[in-house]
Amino acid sequence: MSDEADEIVDPKPDLEETCKPKCVKQWLEYQACSKRVEEDETGHKHCTGQYFDYWACIDKCVAPKLFTLLK
């Protein structure tokens, strides 16, 4: 019986979107790695490091903004 105005909205996804432009370098490194991995036929290559670098950049940008919104 709650109104939509009472619904809790997670601000993190919106904050992540605003931070993505600040992490373009890490995103491009991840994309370049993904392209190299597609060409690997051995199955041994992966882009885990680049993926985590990208999300670490996003999280570092989001954290200060997110914690000011928490009650």
MOPAC internal coordinates of N, CA, C and O (Angstrom, degrees):
PM7 1SCF
backbone

  N    0.0000 0     0.00 0     0.00 0    0    0    0
  C    1.4476 1     0.00 0     0.00 0    1    0    0
  C    1.5284 1   111.85 1     0.00 0    2    1    0
  O    1.2310 1   120.65 1  -157.95 1    3    2    1
  N    1.3079 1   116.37 1    22.05 1    3    2    1
  C    1.4531 1   117.99 1   179.54 1    5    3    2
  C    1.5268 1   109.86 1   -93.31 1    6    5    3
  O    1.2310 1   121.42 1   -30.49 1    7    6    5
  N    1.3047 1   114.88 1   149.51 1    7    6    5
  C    1.4662 1   121.35 1   177.25 1    9    7    6
  C    1.5138 1   108.76 1   -78.19 1   10    9    7
  O    1.2310 1   120.80 1   -16.39 1   11   10    9
  N    1.3244 1   116.07 1   163.61 1   11   10    9
  C    1.4538 1   120.12 1   175.25 1   13   11   10
  C    1.5151 1   111.25 1   -63.02 1   14   13   11
  O    1.2310 1   119.91 1   150.83 1   15   14   13
  N    1.3247 1   117.78 1   -29.17 1   15   14   13
  C    1.4620 1   121.45 1   179.32 1   17   15   14
  C    1.5220 1   111.02 1   -66.34 1   18   17   15
  O    1.2310 1   120.12 1   153.86 1   19   18   17
  N    1.3317 1   117.38 1   -26.14 1   19   18   17
  C    1.4539 1   121.66 1   179.59 1   21   19   18
  C    1.5318 1   112.24 1   -85.07 1   22   21   19
  O    1.2310 1   120.29 1   170.36 1   23   22   21
  N    1.3035 1   117.05 1    -9.64 1   23   22   21
  C    1.4507 1   121.04 1  -177.12 1   25   23   22
  C    1.5210 1   110.43 1   -69.56 1   26   25   23
  O    1.2310 1   120.95 1   -43.89 1   27   26   25
  N    1.3053 1   115.78 1   136.11 1   27   26   25
  C    1.4595 1   121.19 1   179.15 1   29   27   26
  C    1.5235 1   108.42 1   -82.56 1   30   29   27
  O    1.2310 1   121.01 1   -47.91 1   31   30   29
  N    1.3215 1   115.67 1   132.09 1   31   30   29
  C    1.4582 1   121.53 1  -179.34 1   33   31   30
  C    1.5233 1   108.48 1  -116.54 1   34   33   31
  O    1.2310 1   120.96 1   -49.91 1   35   34   33
  N    1.3199 1   115.78 1   130.09 1   35   34   33
  C    1.4546 1   121.23 1   178.49 1   37   35   34
  C    1.5316 1   109.01 1   -76.14 1   38   37   35
  O    1.2310 1   119.67 1   -62.17 1   39   38   37
  N    1.3393 1   118.24 1   117.83 1   39   38   37
  C    1.4623 1   120.26 1  -178.58 1   41   39   38
  C    1.5255 1   113.63 1   -79.23 1   42   41   39
  O    1.2310 1   119.81 1   167.84 1   43   42   41
  N    1.3255 1   117.97 1   -12.16 1   43   42   41
  C    1.4674 1   120.65 1  -173.90 1   45   43   42
  C    1.5282 1   114.04 1   -59.76 1   46   45   43
  O    1.2310 1   118.64 1   133.35 1   47   46   45
  N    1.3411 1   120.20 1   -46.65 1   47   46   45
  C    1.4740 1   118.40 1  -179.85 1   49   47   46
  C    1.5349 1   113.61 1   -58.14 1   50   49   47
  O    1.2310 1   120.39 1   140.72 1   51   50   49
  N    1.3172 1   116.85 1   -39.28 1   51   50   49
  C    1.4714 1   119.50 1   178.36 1   53   51   50
  C    1.5272 1   110.87 1   -67.96 1   54   53   51
  O    1.2310 1   120.60 1   140.24 1   55   54   53
  N    1.3225 1   116.46 1   -39.76 1   55   54   53
  C    1.4648 1   119.99 1   178.28 1   57   55   54
  C    1.5224 1   110.59 1   -65.53 1   58   57   55
  O    1.2310 1   120.29 1   142.01 1   59   58   57
  N    1.3327 1   117.06 1   -37.99 1   59   58   57
  C    1.4615 1   119.97 1   177.32 1   61   59   58
  C    1.5204 1   110.85 1   -61.13 1   62   61   59
  O    1.2310 1   120.52 1   138.66 1   63   62   61
  N    1.3181 1   116.60 1   -41.34 1   63   62   61
  C    1.4700 1   119.99 1   178.67 1   65   63   62
  C    1.5263 1   111.32 1   -62.33 1   66   65   63
  O    1.2310 1   120.16 1   140.67 1   67   66   65
  N    1.3283 1   117.30 1   -39.33 1   67   66   65
  C    1.4693 1   119.48 1  -179.82 1   69   67   66
  C    1.5231 1   111.40 1   -71.19 1   70   69   67
  O    1.2310 1   120.02 1   157.26 1   71   70   69
  N    1.3250 1   117.57 1   -22.74 1   71   70   69
  C    1.4622 1   120.82 1  -179.00 1   73   71   70
  C    1.5287 1   113.64 1   -89.50 1   74   73   71
  O    1.2310 1   119.89 1   161.85 1   75   74   73
  N    1.2998 1   117.81 1   -18.15 1   75   74   73
  C    1.4687 1   120.40 1  -176.71 1   77   75   74
  C    1.5255 1   113.53 1   -56.13 1   78   77   75
  O    1.2310 1   118.92 1   140.83 1   79   78   77
  N    1.3313 1   119.66 1   -39.17 1   79   78   77
  C    1.4703 1   118.28 1   178.56 1   81   79   78
  C    1.5337 1   113.63 1   -62.23 1   82   81   79
  O    1.2310 1   119.95 1   157.07 1   83   82   81
  N    1.3141 1   117.70 1   -22.93 1   83   82   81
  C    1.4694 1   121.26 1   179.44 1   85   83   82
  C    1.5243 1   111.45 1   -79.89 1   86   85   83
  O    1.2310 1   120.13 1   169.92 1   87   86   85
  N    1.3198 1   117.36 1   -10.08 1   87   86   85
  C    1.4691 1   121.63 1  -175.51 1   89   87   86
  C    1.5257 1   111.89 1  -118.38 1   90   89   87
  O    1.2310 1   120.56 1  -150.70 1   91   90   89
  N    1.3024 1   116.54 1    29.30 1   91   90   89
  C    1.4690 1   121.41 1  -176.91 1   93   91   90
  C    1.5265 1   111.11 1   -62.40 1   94   93   91
  O    1.2310 1   120.00 1   139.64 1   95   94   93
  N    1.3304 1   117.61 1   -40.36 1   95   94   93
  C    1.4708 1   120.84 1  -178.83 1   97   95   94
  C    1.5306 1   110.44 1   -58.06 1   98   97   95
  O    1.2310 1   120.38 1   132.56 1   99   98   97
  N    1.3327 1   116.87 1   -47.44 1   99   98   97
  C    1.4591 1   120.82 1  -179.80 1  101   99   98
  C    1.5350 1   111.19 1   -65.66 1  102  101   99
  O    1.2310 1   120.66 1   143.07 1  103  102  101
  N    1.3299 1   116.35 1   -36.93 1  103  102  101
  C    1.4640 1   120.43 1   178.98 1  105  103  102
  C    1.5273 1   110.72 1   -64.94 1  106  105  103
  O    1.2310 1   120.62 1   136.80 1  107  106  105
  N    1.3344 1   116.43 1   -43.20 1  107  106  105
  C    1.4637 1   120.04 1   179.45 1  109  107  106
  C    1.5236 1   111.26 1   -65.10 1  110  109  107
  O    1.2310 1   120.38 1   142.43 1  111  110  109
  N    1.3362 1   116.88 1   -37.57 1  111  110  109
  C    1.4629 1   120.51 1   176.79 1  113  111  110
  C    1.5338 1   110.10 1   -63.99 1  114  113  111
  O    1.2310 1   120.29 1   139.32 1  115  114  113
  N    1.3163 1   117.05 1   -40.68 1  115  114  113
  C    1.4608 1   120.72 1   178.04 1  117  115  114
  C    1.5305 1   110.92 1   -65.02 1  118  117  115
  O    1.2310 1   120.30 1   136.43 1  119  118  117
  N    1.3232 1   117.03 1   -43.57 1  119  118  117
  C    1.4691 1   120.22 1   179.40 1  121  119  118
  C    1.5284 1   111.27 1   -63.17 1  122  121  119
  O    1.2310 1   120.59 1   138.35 1  123  122  121
  N    1.3403 1   116.47 1   -41.65 1  123  122  121
  C    1.4656 1   120.11 1   178.89 1  125  123  122
  C    1.5265 1   110.30 1   -62.79 1  126  125  123
  O    1.2310 1   120.65 1   138.49 1  127  126  125
  N    1.3154 1   116.35 1   -41.51 1  127  126  125
  C    1.4601 1   120.67 1   177.94 1  129  127  126
  C    1.5300 1   110.28 1   -63.68 1  130  129  127
  O    1.2310 1   120.52 1   135.73 1  131  130  129
  N    1.3152 1   116.62 1   -44.27 1  131  130  129
  C    1.4691 1   120.57 1  -179.76 1  133  131  130
  C    1.5251 1   110.89 1   -58.34 1  134  133  131
  O    1.2310 1   121.04 1   140.78 1  135  134  133
  N    1.3011 1   115.61 1   -39.22 1  135  134  133
  C    1.4720 1   119.90 1   179.44 1  137  135  134
  C    1.5339 1   110.24 1   -65.83 1  138  137  135
  O    1.2310 1   120.59 1   138.23 1  139  138  137
  N    1.3440 1   116.48 1   -41.77 1  139  138  137
  C    1.4636 1   119.98 1   177.72 1  141  139  138
  C    1.5280 1   111.02 1   -63.87 1  142  141  139
  O    1.2310 1   120.37 1   139.34 1  143  142  141
  N    1.3191 1   116.89 1   -40.66 1  143  142  141
  C    1.4636 1   121.46 1  -178.13 1  145  143  142
  C    1.5256 1   111.15 1   -66.37 1  146  145  143
  O    1.2310 1   120.10 1   144.42 1  147  146  145
  N    1.3213 1   117.42 1   -35.58 1  147  146  145
  C    1.4668 1   120.64 1   177.38 1  149  147  146
  C    1.5234 1   111.06 1   -58.19 1  150  149  147
  O    1.2310 1   120.71 1   146.89 1  151  150  149
  N    1.3227 1   116.24 1   -33.11 1  151  150  149
  C    1.4639 1   120.98 1  -177.54 1  153  151  150
  C    1.5290 1   112.15 1   -84.41 1  154  153  151
  O    1.2310 1   119.91 1   170.27 1  155  154  153
  N    1.3317 1   117.77 1    -9.73 1  155  154  153
  C    1.4622 1   121.94 1  -179.10 1  157  155  154
  C    1.5215 1   110.01 1   -79.82 1  158  157  155
  O    1.2310 1   120.89 1   -57.11 1  159  158  157
  N    1.3018 1   115.91 1   122.89 1  159  158  157
  C    1.4595 1   119.92 1  -179.57 1  161  159  158
  C    1.5222 1   112.27 1   -96.61 1  162  161  159
  O    1.2310 1   119.96 1   171.42 1  163  162  161
  N    1.3360 1   117.68 1    -8.58 1  163  162  161
  C    1.4683 1   120.46 1  -177.77 1  165  163  162
  C    1.5195 1   111.42 1   -80.72 1  166  165  163
  O    1.2310 1   120.20 1   153.71 1  167  166  165
  N    1.3348 1   117.21 1   -26.29 1  167  166  165
  C    1.4604 1   120.62 1  -178.52 1  169  167  166
  C    1.5165 1   113.56 1    82.48 1  170  169  167
  O    1.2310 1   120.10 1  -171.10 1  171  170  169
  N    1.3266 1   117.41 1     8.90 1  171  170  169
  C    1.4596 1   121.27 1  -177.07 1  173  171  170
  C    1.5313 1   113.30 1   -93.39 1  174  173  171
  O    1.2310 1   120.25 1   159.94 1  175  174  173
  N    1.2955 1   117.13 1   -20.06 1  175  174  173
  C    1.4672 1   119.87 1  -177.35 1  177  175  174
  C    1.5230 1   110.41 1   -85.85 1  178  177  175
  O    1.2310 1   121.08 1   -30.81 1  179  178  177
  N    1.3243 1   115.55 1   149.19 1  179  178  177
  C    1.4635 1   121.19 1   177.57 1  181  179  178
  C    1.5240 1   109.28 1  -153.31 1  182  181  179
  O    1.2310 1   120.71 1   -10.30 1  183  182  181
  N    1.3172 1   116.24 1   169.70 1  183  182  181
  C    1.4666 1   121.96 1  -176.97 1  185  183  182
  C    1.5274 1   111.47 1  -121.06 1  186  185  183
  O    1.2310 1   120.61 1  -151.16 1  187  186  185
  N    1.3020 1   116.43 1    28.84 1  187  186  185
  C    1.4607 1   120.34 1  -176.92 1  189  187  186
  C    1.5241 1   111.34 1   -58.00 1  190  189  187
  O    1.2310 1   120.11 1   136.27 1  191  190  189
  N    1.3127 1   117.39 1   -43.73 1  191  190  189
  C    1.4700 1   121.04 1  -179.26 1  193  191  190
  C    1.5163 1   112.15 1   -61.11 1  194  193  191
  O    1.2310 1   120.34 1   133.95 1  195  194  193
  N    1.3167 1   116.95 1   -46.05 1  195  194  193
  C    1.4592 1   121.21 1   179.78 1  197  195  194
  C    1.5242 1   110.90 1   -66.43 1  198  197  195
  O    1.2310 1   120.66 1   142.81 1  199  198  197
  N    1.3219 1   116.34 1   -37.19 1  199  198  197
  C    1.4685 1   120.77 1   178.42 1  201  199  198
  C    1.5320 1   110.02 1   -62.60 1  202  201  199
  O    1.2310 1   120.86 1   132.18 1  203  202  201
  N    1.3347 1   115.97 1   -47.82 1  203  202  201
  C    1.4562 1   119.31 1   179.83 1  205  203  202
  C    1.5296 1   112.10 1   -67.60 1  206  205  203
  O    1.2310 1   119.90 1   146.00 1  207  206  205
  N    1.3332 1   117.80 1   -34.00 1  207  206  205
  C    1.4706 1   120.42 1   176.06 1  209  207  206
  C    1.5213 1   110.74 1   -61.81 1  210  209  207
  O    1.2310 1   120.70 1   137.98 1  211  210  209
  N    1.3264 1   116.27 1   -42.02 1  211  210  209
  C    1.4644 1   120.79 1   179.37 1  213  211  210
  C    1.5267 1   110.52 1   -62.33 1  214  213  211
  O    1.2310 1   120.42 1   130.02 1  215  214  213
  N    1.3324 1   116.80 1   -49.98 1  215  214  213
  C    1.4627 1   119.43 1  -177.78 1  217  215  214
  C    1.5200 1   112.34 1   -71.42 1  218  217  215
  O    1.2310 1   119.45 1   152.70 1  219  218  217
  N    1.3141 1   118.66 1   -27.30 1  219  218  217
  C    1.4685 1   120.55 1   174.51 1  221  219  218
  C    1.5288 1   109.65 1   -65.65 1  222  221  219
  O    1.2310 1   120.37 1   140.68 1  223  222  221
  N    1.3267 1   116.89 1   -39.32 1  223  222  221
  C    1.4645 1   121.34 1   176.51 1  225  223  222
  C    1.5267 1   110.49 1   -62.54 1  226  225  223
  O    1.2310 1   120.64 1   133.60 1  227  226  225
  N    1.3234 1   116.37 1   -46.40 1  227  226  225
  C    1.4765 1   120.79 1   178.92 1  229  227  226
  C    1.5288 1   109.52 1   -60.35 1  230  229  227
  O    1.2310 1   120.55 1   131.33 1  231  230  229
  N    1.3349 1   116.55 1   -48.67 1  231  230  229
  C    1.4697 1   120.51 1  -177.91 1  233  231  230
  C    1.5250 1   112.19 1   -62.11 1  234  233  231
  O    1.2310 1   120.59 1   140.96 1  235  234  233
  N    1.3275 1   116.48 1   -39.04 1  235  234  233
  C    1.4662 1   120.15 1   179.51 1  237  235  234
  C    1.5299 1   110.67 1   -63.39 1  238  237  235
  O    1.2310 1   120.56 1   144.00 1  239  238  237
  N    1.3077 1   116.54 1   -36.00 1  239  238  237
  C    1.4637 1   121.84 1   178.69 1  241  239  238
  C    1.5328 1   111.04 1   -74.44 1  242  241  239
  O    1.2310 1   120.68 1   139.43 1  243  242  241
  N    1.3297 1   116.30 1   -40.57 1  243  242  241
  C    1.4685 1   121.22 1  -175.34 1  245  243  242
  C    1.5204 1   112.54 1   -73.56 1  246  245  243
  O    1.2310 1   119.89 1   139.60 1  247  246  245
  N    1.3141 1   117.82 1   -40.40 1  247  246  245
  C    1.4683 1   122.35 1  -170.18 1  249  247  246
  C    1.5281 1   114.76 1   -49.95 1  250  249  247
  O    1.2310 1   118.84 1   127.19 1  251  250  249
  N    1.3296 1   119.82 1   -52.81 1  251  250  249
  C    1.4640 1   118.31 1  -177.88 1  253  251  250
  C    1.5303 1   112.80 1   -62.11 1  254  253  251
  O    1.2310 1   120.66 1   144.01 1  255  254  253
  N    1.3200 1   116.35 1   -35.99 1  255  254  253
  C    1.4587 1   120.46 1  -179.77 1  257  255  254
  C    1.5264 1   111.05 1   -71.94 1  258  257  255
  O    1.2310 1   121.12 1   140.07 1  259  258  257
  N    1.3194 1   115.46 1   -39.93 1  259  258  257
  C    1.4689 1   120.76 1  -177.13 1  261  259  258
  C    1.5304 1   110.83 1   -67.78 1  262  261  259
  O    1.2310 1   120.04 1   136.12 1  263  262  261
  N    1.3128 1   117.52 1   -43.88 1  263  262  261
  C    1.4603 1   120.28 1  -176.07 1  265  263  262
  C    1.5265 1   112.55 1   -69.05 1  266  265  263
  O    1.2310 1   119.93 1   157.20 1  267  266  265
  N    1.3188 1   117.74 1   -22.80 1  267  266  265
  C    1.4653 1   118.50 1   175.54 1  269  267  266
  C    1.5199 1   111.17 1   -74.11 1  270  269  267
  O    1.2310 1   120.40 1   159.66 1  271  270  269
  N    1.3519 1   116.84 1   -20.34 1  271  270  269
  C    1.4672 1   121.01 1  -178.95 1  273  271  270
  C    1.5205 1   112.68 1   -89.68 1  274  273  271
  O    1.2310 1   120.22 1   163.14 1  275  274  273
  N    1.3318 1   117.19 1   -16.86 1  275  274  273
  C    1.4589 1   119.92 1  -177.87 1  277  275  274
  C    1.5074 1   111.30 1   -76.05 1  278  277  275
  O    1.2310 1   121.28 1   -32.65 1  279  278  277
  N    1.3106 1   115.15 1   147.35 1  279  278  277
  C    1.4723 1   120.30 1  -179.39 1  281  279  278
  C    1.5008 1   110.20 1  -108.59 1  282  281  279
  O    1.2310 1   120.10 1   180.00 1  283  282  281

